[in-house]
C-alpha cells in the first residue's frame, strides 16, 4: 500500500510528482502513517491512525494525476491520441 509511489517513479518524467524524490517522500510519509497505525493497535488513537494511513495513500493519487495530465503536451489533442491508439491496435492485430 505504501510502496506504489516509488514503484511508479521514473528518473526523468515531465510530471514532477512521478520523479524519484517526490515519490520517495510520499512513500516515506505513507509508510510512517501505516507504522503509526500498527503501533496504535492497542493504543488510544487507533481510529485516527487508521484514517490517516488510508487517506494518505488515496490522497496521493489526485495530485499525481493532475501533474501527469498537465505534463502532457498541449498540442496533443484527445482525438489525436485516440487515432494513434486505434492505428497501433490495427497494425498489431494484423
C-alpha positions, 0 to 999 in steps of 0.5 A: 500500500505504501510502496506504489509511489516509488514503484511508479517513479521514473528518473526523468518524467515531465510530471514532477510528482512521478520523479524519484524524490517526490515519490520517495517522500510520499512513500516515506510519509505513507509508510510512517502513517501505516507504522503509526497505525500498527503501533496504535493497535492497542493504543488510544488513537487507533481510529485516527491512525487508521484514517490517516494511513488510508487517506494518505495513500488515496490522497496521493493519487489526485495530485499525481494525476493532475501533474501527469495530465498537465505534463502532457503536451498541449498540442496533443489533442484527445482525438489525436491520441485516440487515432494513434491508439486505434492505428497501433491496435490495427497494425498489431492485430494484423 
